[in-house]
Each structure stands twice: as C-alpha cells, then as structure tokens.
Amino acid sequence: MKYRYLIFCFFLLAGSQIRGQDLSKNVTGQVSFVSSQNVYVRFTSTTGISVHDTLFISTGSRLVPALVVDNISPSSCLCTQLTGESLPVGHLIIARARNIPRQAEIPLPDTSKPEAEPAKEITKAALPAAGEMSRSLPAEKKGRHEKIAGSLSAASYSDFSNTPGPGDQRFRYTLSINAANIGNSPLSADVYVSFRHRSGSWDEIRKNVFNGLKIYSLALKYDIDTTMSLKLGRQINQRIANIGAFDGLAAEKSVGGFSFGLAGGSRPDYMTYGFDFNLMQFGGYISYDHNSADSYSSTSLAFMDQLNSGKTDRRFLYLQHSGLLAKNLSVFGSVEADLYKLVNNQSQTSFSLTSFYFYLNYRLSDRASVGVSYDARKNPIYYETARTLLDTLRENALRQSYRVNASIRLSSTLRLGIQSSYRYLKTDIKKSGSAGGYLSYTPKVKNYLALTLSGDYITTGYMNGYSGDLSFLTSLAKGRMQAGAGYRYQQYSLPESLQNLTQHMANVNVYWQLYKKLSLSVDYELTFEGKARYNRVYLQLLKRF
C-alpha cells in the first residue's frame, strides 16, 4: 500500500544517521522580549545550543522552525525570526540541545529579561508548560535529584479608544510548574493552567467554567527505569505533536537510540478546550534520536486513529524529521497522510497527503546563513489572542507559501536580514507575495542600547501595502530593569472593502525585577488611525519559584 512509503522513509532517515550515539534532549524556553525583528528567548541554561541553531514553536499542532540563534549568553539567546508567526512575550520556544562543544559562538550580555513572562497569546500548539516537551534524562549514578521550578502570575489587558465602540478589560491568572523527580523519586509533574475572564462577562464563566479555564498541561510522569516511562493527564508528546494535546495515558520505551510509544485518551473540546470524552483517540509511534560531535537528527513516525462518539473520524500517519543532512546544512520536515475516508457512508482505506512542511537552512559561514521553506499546513486555532485584524490578515497571507530568508552578521554588533515569500493557491484570487528586511544593532556592553530598523511589503488578493518600524531596547539598574520603545507606520489597501488603512503606532514597555524572583511588566501601545485613537495597556506581576 502507498502508506508503506512513509514507513520506508522513516527507516531511511533514521538509518542515514546511525553512528556513535550521545544523549540529546529538547529544552523549552520562553520569549522574554520582542522587537520588530529580534526575539530574546530565555532558557534555564543554553548549554548545548549553538549560534545558527534553529529554534522551534508548536503551531497548528506541529513543531515548526521559528527562530535562528544569532548570539548566546549563559541563559538566553538573541534570535531572528524565520516566519510571520506572532511571538508575544512568554511564548514557548523549543530548542534541540546537543551535548557537543559550541563552535563560533560570540558571547553576548544577558540581554533577556531576568524573568520570563506568561504569554499574552496561546495557540493550540503552544500549549505545554516549560519542560513539557523535554525528554527526561537518565538518573545520575548517585540517584535522582528533585528539581522544581515554576511561576505564578496575574495580568490585566485593557483596550479602549475614543470611538463609539466599547472598551475591553481582560484579566488572566497563570500557574506553571515543572517538577522533576519529586522528593528524589521517579515521579515528575507538568502544570500549565490559566484562567481568564472579561470585566462584566462573568455569566460566561458561570455557564461553562472552561470558557475561562484553560488547562494546557496537567500531567504526572513516572519513570519505571532509565529506559521506560508512563505519563498520565493532559499532555503534548513531542513524538506525536501533530495531534495536539490529549487527555490520557502515554507509555514510552527506549532501546538505544530508538523509542517506542503508545498513547490513548480523549481530545479537548474544540470550542472551549475543556474535556470531551466523545473524542477518543489511540495510536503509537516509533522514533530515532542521534547526537554526536558532528551530526544530530530526530525522526519519528506515528499512527493515530481518532474517534467521534465511538466511530472512526480520522485515521492518519505522521512523519517528522529534523537534523543535519550535511555539514552546516540542517533540515526540518513533516508529512501527514490520511488513511481513511467515507464514501456513501462506507468506510474505505485511502492515502491522501493532508499536510506538508519543509525547511532547509544552510550556514554559509560564521557570519551568514540562508534558509528556504515550503508550507502547506492548515491554519492554527487560537484559544487566546491579542492580535489585531491586520495581524491576522498578514499571518494568513504568509501561510501556505514558499519562503526564502537570509541573515548576515556585518560586524560583531550589526546584523542584516532579508526575507521573501510567494503563494498562489487555487483558492486565491491572485498571486500573493511579500518582501522585507531588517537591520539591527546590538552592542556587547552591560548598559546597552539595541536598535532595530525594519520594513516589509505585502501583496495579496485582499490586502496590499507596506509597513516600517524602528525600535530600541536598553538595560538599566545593572540589568534589573529594561525599557523599550518603538514606532511603526502601516499603510494598506483592502480591495474587497474598498478601504485604505493608514496607522501610526507607538509603544513603550518597561520590565522591572522588583525583588529576586518577583517582576513587574508594563506595556503601552497607542494607535492613530485617522481621527480614531486606540489604546492598549498590559500589566503583569509575576513570581517565580
């Protein structure tokens, strides 16, 4: 059958990297600051992450490349974006850490905010708490060691204007816990839960608590030994990340570089992200991880049968691969194929490609890299978002397209980046494309002033125009405080509505580490659109432990 081709590809990709093995893992960090083009990501440690490495996000229920590392400090990375994805402060980032010596790294002051903030926006795929997608390391010879980290935050988001439309006041409370080897035992826990509500809309919560309560991760993991583990609860498994979160049980057994797993449970409710035991699913996967001084790779092949009220709703295969094809040439790809369909109420076996993503990055030198990608994925579902209509239109226009990007370090403090995309689907009115670039200045001093100038042009069947912005970030009070500001100009025409839209946007943000692990963040944005004035204020108090 045709789907045997995917199985053959798995063993081909896995076998092509079978050499001397070394332990590797995925580590999770969070976006700590975002300028127009640069993104700062904070990790517990950047050990095993190198300059020019690709960092991933889970979006649309898939792991996809999102950032390239430009510079590294002991606990943070300065990155440039590869895609048009919105990456707000607190967005979860996944790195492939390797136990190999770093090469060509340039030390960078720890310019990220000392404390990572919770996300203003959570996608269906960016759901696991920090550490959710990390593969547990074997216990040390002296035994397991407890390591507990987490955060508790309260935030408010205000949106008001001088227009007749009503203002909006939202509140969000978040608890995140990553507890490894509790009490030096084989038991670990992952928790990432948020509760949000709008002012004056408490009836929605009374009607259904899951209109406000979002459980992104709530699971217990038990290590039977160093090669086998069980995990129970709401979780996202990196081997089958394409299915998103599920409520149930997963078991994994490792043999050498191979891992074998089974998973079963229910999918969250599509509308509220609550529990829905009518949406059961069962499946399994096989994966292979390789890591050595000159190569790394991770390949997984999964099968899943998804039910709706006891009847098969979907049955599919999923193949995912990331690693080095050759020296300085890295690749990430995913393919999804449906194996089931209904014809005249009769079930039939089929083979239909339903999703494809491919990204190739070539490191030309220590100063330059170039990447190409092809995206044929479905749009993600956002359960929480603060994006505007323009943000949504831009993102949708950049999806399912061919893209090219390049990054050049002109000097130790100056970096240039360019990108372009092209799309022409059967459903598009006309061809779509975009082109843009940025120039960033990041000095390597303690009291720094980082500047970024960027701009882009986009043309689609329903949106045409350009934007440009200038932003800066500075460190104060020996790094305990960071302040940033920016200005953006946007001019777009919307042919369908015969409307021209011009916006002037100014923003100011301050991060203040009040005391040890207690921090306060304040973000203010003002938008001028003709005579209309739109204001956004985001406040957050965060306590880490």
KALIN-V919485 format. One line per field, one symbol per residue. phi: phi as a letter, one per 20 degrees, with the letter a starting at -180 (. if undefined). A space follows every 50 residues. Layout:
phi=???
This chain:
phi=.ffffffffgffffffdfbfdbfcbecdccfdacdfcececddfbegndc gmfeddcdcmmbecfccdfebcdgcbcecdedcefecfgnffcddeecec ffcledgcgfeffgcfdfffccegeeeffgngeeefefffgeofcfbcba bcccbccdcbbeeffffccccbccccccddlgmldfecbccbccccbefn cffffffbgffdeceebbbdccefbfdcbcccpfbceffcffemfbdrdc cccdcmeeccbcbbqcefffedmeebeedebbabbcbcdcbbfcababcb cccbdddclndgdbcbdcdcbbqdebgmddbcbbcccfdbbdclmdfceb bcfdbbbbcccdefafdbbcccbccceeffddebbceeffgffffffeel beccbbccefbfcdcdccbbcbbbefeffbfdabbaabccccfecfeece cbdbabcccbfcacqbbbbcbbccdcllnfcccbbaccdcccddgfdlcd cccdccbcbcdcefalddccccccccddcmeecdcccccbdcceb
